[in-house]
Amino acid sequence: MPPAPAAPTASAPTAPPPRVVAARTGVAFVFALNGFAVASWFARIPAARESLGLSAGRLGLLLLALSFGAILAMVTAGSVVHRLGSRRATAGSTVLVAAGLVMLGAGVGVWSSVPLTAIGLATLGYGSGLGDVGMNVEAALVERRLRRTVMPRFHAAWSLGTVSGAGLGAGGAHVNLPLVVHLTLVAGIVLAGTLVGVRYFLTADHEPTAADHDGGDDPATGSVPARGSGVLRAWREPRTLLLGLFVLVMAFTEGTAMDWIAVAFIDGHGFGEAAGAAVFGVFVAAMTVGRTVGTVALDRWGRVPVLLGTVGFAVLGVLVAVLVPVGPLALAGVALWGLGASLGFPVGMSAAADEEQRAPARVSVVATIGYTAFLAGPPLVGLLGDRVGTLRALLVVPVVLIPALILVPVTRPPADR
């Protein structure tokens, strides 16, 4: 394994270059818009279920189309990002995200068509998944240039975008805003904003070269990188695979809430549609707080102790949200769930990108494994919901979280192992 990059010395400049500061802002903006896009759909899932006349099980199967698109993106994203650079890959992905949102609005709000809705979900999933790898690779590059932990704050920007999307969704549900108008408006905002944000990506200075594709000595590490994107090599690395498994569990923890928290509180706690969207907002707001303050905890105590604590918070939060029938206490459980789920995904991505030369391949592999949660999660929870109720089905989350504690140590940086 190539040696880890040298730690910053005392003589290193304290202020980052303006180019890096601009990139940090651009990356955070793109993260926020990606979260805004997907949350705008998640917040209106109850309205879509009503319009399409679906049971919990059939809704879960429909949501599988989103996961299918995301998984397909993960399989190809490493090579795409390696060849195009994260700037161009992310720019292309946002066109697909916007197209998917427009198709969803038309499929649900105009024609009540399950097939068109499924195509829209797959397109949104592919665009969001490709953009996810592109912006995470770029974020890891910015983090290394800044020489301090900032990855969770980029994911906090994503969560802040989901808060905005959830708020707009709750408002739209409250005033009965037509879904096609809502999602088309969101598509325009996301497309225009992302194309501006990617202009500041550092990969304009760091685009792949012919040597990257053909192999050759890496001047930074003295190693010989794998031919091509190196994705196949990454699939044979034990640490990368274990990181992927950890991210899978954390993605399932997060994704189950994203898909089902609004519906579960409507069905299980008797909330209305607008209130259910607001519950989703509580979850993503808590994730935003966790990702914002979590960087301080990570720099002070390290990845392993912090993740052990947050996973514990998530377990407790799900139990309270599901088992306590008092509305305010159940909402407190949702907030604790959000805090507990906040750091697992970004820290897993940061760990996958610990070595810059191998970052695109490893992030792609970890993301591919992690996104399997979004493939299996919706139908699993939906089928359980048909038997025990949607709210009780959420108890599957602590069942998978508790064993995942043994995977936390794999997130240590290679130099600390």
Residue, then its C-alpha position, 0 to 999 in steps of 0.5 A: m500500500p502506498p504511504a499516506p500523505a505526509a502530515p502538515t508541518a508547523s511551517a504550513p500556511t494557516a490560510p488556504p489559497p483563495r482557489v481552495v476557498a472558492a472550491r470549498t464554497g462551490v462544492a458545498f453549494v453543489f452538495a446543497l442543491n443535490g440534497f434539495a433535489v432529492a428531498s423535494w421528491f421525498a417530501r412529496i412521497p405521501a402525495a405520490r402514494e395517494s395519487l397513484g393509489l399504492s399500498a406500502g408494499r407497492l410503493g416500496l417496489l416503485l421506490l426501487a426504481l430510484s435505487f436501481g438508477a443509483i446503483l447503475a450510476m455507482v457501477t459506472a461512476g468511478s470510470v466516468v469521474h476518472r475520465l472526465g474529472s469530477r467537474r464535468a461528471t457532476a455537471g452532466s449528472t445534474v442534467l439527468v437530475a433535472a430531467g428525472l424531477v420533471m418526469l416525476g412531476a408529470g408521471v404523478g401529477v399529470w398522468s398518474s402513470v406508474p411506468l412514467t414515475a418509475i422512469g423518472l425515479a430511475t433517471l433521478g437516481y442515476g443522475s444523483g448517484l453519478g453526482d454523488v461520486g463526483m462531488n465526494v471525490e471533489a470534496a475529498l480533494v478540497e479536504r486534503r488541500l485544506r488539511r483539516t476535516v471538512m467532509p461532514r460539513f459538505h454533507a451538512a450542506w447536503s442535509l441543509g439542502t434537504v431541509s430546504g427541500a422538505g420545507l418547500g415540500a411541506g409548504g407545497a403539501h399544505v397549499n396543495l401545490p401541484l406536484v408537476v409545478h413544484l418539481t419542475l421549479v426545483a429542477g430549474i433551480v438545481l440545474a442552473g445552480t449546479l452549473v454555476g457551482v462546478r465552475y469552482f471545482l479544483t479539478a479544472d486544475h487536476e483533470p486526468t491525464a493520459a498518464d492516469h489512464d495508461g499507468g505510470d509512476d505517481p510523483a506524489t507517492g512513487s507508486v504505480p497506479a492501476r491501469g485505467s480507473g483502478v476500480l477492479r483493483a479497488w474491488r479486491e481491497p479488504r479495507t475498501l470492501l469493509l468500508g463499503l459494508f459500513v457505509l451500506v448500513m449507515a446508508f440504510t439507516e439514513g435512507t429508511a428515514m428518508d423514504w419512510i419517516a413521513v409515511a410512517f408517522i402518517d400511518g402510525h402516529g396519525f399525523g397529516e400529510a403536511a405534518g408528516a413532511a415536517v417530521f421528515g424536516v426534523f430528521v434532516a435538520a438533525m442530520t444537518v446539525g450533526r454534520t456541522v458540529g461533528t467535524v469538531a468532534l472528529d478532529r478532537w477524538g478521531r473517527v472511531p470514538v465519534l462513530l461509536g457514539t453516533v451509532g448508539f444515538a441512532v439506535l436509541g432514536v429509532l426505538v423512541a420514534v417507533l415505540v413511544p406513542v407521545g408525539p413530541l417524544a417521538l419527534a425527539g426520537v426522530a431528531l436523535w435518529g438524525l444526529g446518529a445517522s449524520l456522520g456515518f456516510p460522510v466519514g465512510m466516504s472520507a475514509a475511502a478517499d484517504e489516498e488521493q491517487r486511488a480516491p475515485a476508484r475507492v469512492s466509487v466502490v464504497a458508494t456502489i456497496g453503500y447504495t445497495a441499501f437504497l436498492a434493498g431498503p425500500p422494498l424490505v421496509g415496504l413488505l414489512g410494513d404490509r405485515v406489521g405496519t409502516l411504523r413498526a417496520l422501522l425497527v429493522v434499522p437497529v437490527v442492522l445497526i448494532p452488529a455494524l459496530i464491529l466495522v467502525p474501526v476500519t474507518r481509521p486512516p491508514a497511517d493510524r492502523 
